[in-house]
Amino acid sequence: MDRSGLITIQPTTRVRLPQLTLLSVLCGFFVFKGCLLAALGDSVYAEKLALLDAGTVVERIGAFAMQSDPLTTLIASLARTFIA
């Protein structure tokens, strides 16, 4: 509100990605990895990652992102109860 009593709206110049959206995408990625690990099995999943790791730079980055971690194995063990 300015001195004359007029309500003015000032635009915000900051554009940001909401944290909840980023967290949702990250959780979805881990659930995807866990379900893929549960569906393929440990040995087939490791073979697929080995093939990716021997590929191009982009494939190596994908292999690094898709490697099995404790959260992925936990989600996979929970998903196996529904898949099997």
Backbone bond lengths (Angstrom), bond angles and torsions (degrees), N, CA, C in turn:
res aa  C-N    CA-C-N  psi(-1)  N-CA   C-N-CA  omega(-1)  CA-C   N-CA-C  phi
1 M - - - 1.437 - - 1.532 106.70 -
2 D 1.307 116.49 129.14 1.459 119.26 179.51 1.534 110.43 -91.50
3 R 1.332 117.39 -172.63 1.466 121.88 -174.61 1.526 113.44 -65.50
4 S 1.332 116.87 -28.00 1.465 118.75 -178.47 1.533 112.38 -84.28
5 G 1.326 117.60 -3.10 1.450 120.88 179.26 1.515 113.40 93.98
6 L 1.331 117.52 3.25 1.461 122.25 179.99 1.517 109.72 -82.26
7 I 1.306 115.24 130.30 1.459 119.91 178.11 1.528 108.05 -82.46
8 T 1.303 116.34 121.39 1.461 121.19 179.25 1.521 109.30 -115.10
9 I 1.308 115.22 143.49 1.463 121.08 178.49 1.519 107.83 -106.75
10 Q 1.296 116.14 126.22 1.448 120.63 178.96 1.526 108.04 -104.94
11 P 1.335 117.06 126.57 1.463 119.80 -177.39 1.520 111.66 -69.00
12 T 1.302 114.40 147.29 1.457 119.74 174.56 1.517 107.94 -91.07
13 T 1.288 116.97 136.87 1.457 121.17 -178.72 1.521 111.92 -98.59
14 R 1.288 118.00 -7.37 1.448 121.68 -177.48 1.517 110.25 -88.45
15 V 1.306 116.50 121.97 1.458 121.84 176.07 1.518 106.66 -112.15
16 R 1.316 116.28 126.58 1.464 119.29 -178.49 1.524 109.67 -140.08
17 L 1.287 114.73 153.41 1.449 121.54 176.99 1.523 108.22 -82.46
18 P 1.299 117.93 127.94 1.472 118.81 -179.92 1.533 111.61 -61.01
19 Q 1.285 114.58 140.26 1.458 120.07 -177.69 1.521 111.55 -63.42
20 L 1.318 117.44 -33.05 1.453 119.94 -179.63 1.529 111.49 -65.99
21 T 1.316 117.25 -36.77 1.457 120.90 177.58 1.522 110.71 -65.60
22 L 1.311 116.73 -44.32 1.456 120.85 178.67 1.524 111.41 -63.56
23 L 1.308 116.77 -40.89 1.454 120.79 177.79 1.528 111.25 -65.90
24 S 1.321 117.28 -38.19 1.458 121.07 178.58 1.532 111.71 -65.11
25 V 1.318 116.36 -41.47 1.468 120.14 177.75 1.520 110.54 -64.54
26 L 1.317 117.23 -41.86 1.460 121.07 179.19 1.530 111.43 -64.89
27 C 1.315 117.35 -42.92 1.466 120.72 177.27 1.527 111.29 -64.48
28 G 1.317 116.41 -40.67 1.462 120.40 177.62 1.514 111.85 -62.50
29 F 1.331 117.43 -37.54 1.457 121.67 177.90 1.525 110.82 -63.79
30 F 1.325 117.20 -44.13 1.460 119.98 179.50 1.529 111.75 -68.12
31 V 1.308 117.55 -36.89 1.467 120.11 176.50 1.524 109.98 -65.62
32 F 1.334 117.28 -40.23 1.457 121.11 176.80 1.522 110.73 -60.43
33 K 1.335 116.81 -46.95 1.465 120.33 178.70 1.522 111.29 -60.92
34 G 1.322 116.73 -42.88 1.460 120.21 -179.09 1.516 112.54 -65.79
35 C 1.319 117.38 -41.67 1.462 120.34 178.65 1.518 111.34 -68.10
36 L 1.318 117.09 -36.98 1.459 120.68 176.90 1.523 110.61 -65.24
37 L 1.313 116.99 -41.91 1.461 121.04 177.49 1.526 110.74 -64.87
38 A 1.305 117.98 -39.43 1.463 121.18 179.47 1.524 111.05 -68.32
39 A 1.316 117.60 -38.35 1.463 120.85 -177.54 1.529 112.00 -74.29
40 L 1.328 117.22 -40.34 1.463 119.96 -176.79 1.522 113.02 -83.12
41 G 1.294 116.99 -33.13 1.462 120.64 -173.77 1.521 109.49 95.86
42 D 1.329 115.34 160.67 1.464 120.19 -174.49 1.519 112.79 -65.46
43 S 1.326 117.58 -44.53 1.464 120.02 -174.83 1.527 112.13 -69.95
44 V 1.329 117.77 -43.55 1.467 120.38 179.58 1.526 110.06 -67.00
45 Y 1.322 117.00 -39.27 1.466 121.03 178.33 1.525 110.29 -61.92
46 A 1.343 116.95 -41.60 1.465 121.00 178.88 1.528 111.02 -66.34
47 E 1.331 117.38 -37.31 1.470 120.56 177.52 1.525 111.03 -64.68
48 K 1.324 116.82 -42.72 1.470 121.02 178.77 1.532 110.50 -62.95
49 L 1.327 116.74 -40.82 1.460 119.94 178.16 1.522 111.66 -67.09
50 A 1.339 117.18 -35.25 1.463 120.08 177.71 1.526 110.57 -65.76
51 L 1.325 117.24 -38.36 1.466 120.17 176.40 1.525 110.96 -64.17
52 L 1.318 116.50 -42.59 1.461 119.71 177.82 1.525 111.93 -65.04
53 D 1.315 116.57 -37.78 1.457 121.09 -177.20 1.529 111.75 -68.74
54 A 1.320 117.22 -21.67 1.466 120.76 179.23 1.523 111.71 -91.74
55 G 1.299 118.69 3.08 1.459 122.42 -174.97 1.520 114.12 -93.33
56 T 1.315 114.50 -150.98 1.462 121.86 -177.91 1.524 110.57 -73.60
57 V 1.309 116.30 179.15 1.461 121.06 -178.78 1.525 110.81 -62.70
58 V 1.322 116.94 -41.48 1.468 120.49 179.56 1.525 110.30 -64.64
59 E 1.334 116.95 -40.06 1.465 119.87 178.31 1.522 111.42 -67.24
60 R 1.326 117.34 -35.76 1.469 120.31 177.06 1.527 111.43 -65.84
61 I 1.324 116.11 -38.01 1.468 119.70 176.37 1.523 109.57 -64.60
62 G 1.335 117.09 -41.09 1.456 120.88 176.58 1.518 112.14 -63.29
63 A 1.332 116.62 -39.76 1.466 120.48 177.75 1.520 110.68 -64.69
64 F 1.326 116.58 -38.22 1.462 119.70 178.02 1.522 110.99 -65.24
65 A 1.327 116.70 -42.36 1.467 120.66 -179.30 1.522 111.55 -69.32
66 M 1.327 116.99 -32.61 1.461 120.50 -175.63 1.526 114.01 -92.82
67 Q 1.326 118.59 1.54 1.453 119.54 -179.24 1.532 110.81 -63.13
68 S 1.289 114.19 152.32 1.461 120.29 -176.20 1.526 110.48 -75.09
69 D 1.311 116.21 131.25 1.456 122.37 177.71 1.524 107.94 -127.62
70 P 1.329 118.62 173.18 1.468 119.74 -176.95 1.532 113.88 -58.86
71 L 1.327 118.02 -38.28 1.459 120.25 179.37 1.528 111.16 -67.28
72 T 1.329 116.51 -39.73 1.464 120.70 178.70 1.519 110.98 -64.81
73 T 1.325 117.89 -42.91 1.467 120.14 179.34 1.528 111.02 -67.41
74 L 1.325 117.90 -34.35 1.464 120.70 176.06 1.528 110.71 -64.70
75 I 1.327 116.50 -46.52 1.467 120.26 178.45 1.525 110.68 -64.37
76 A 1.337 116.84 -37.15 1.461 120.44 178.77 1.526 111.29 -65.77
77 S 1.321 117.10 -40.57 1.462 119.17 178.78 1.530 111.29 -66.43
78 L 1.324 117.11 -34.71 1.464 119.80 175.76 1.524 111.20 -71.78
79 A 1.320 117.10 -36.92 1.461 120.99 -179.15 1.521 112.10 -72.09
80 R 1.318 117.13 -28.09 1.474 120.43 179.72 1.536 111.92 -62.83
81 T 1.322 116.14 -28.51 1.464 118.58 178.71 1.534 110.94 -68.22
82 F 1.344 116.72 -28.56 1.453 119.92 179.25 1.516 112.66 -90.06
83 I 1.334 117.02 -30.62 1.465 121.07 -177.09 1.518 110.99 -79.11
84 A 1.318 116.88 -44.00 1.468 120.47 -175.54 1.500 113.47 -81.24
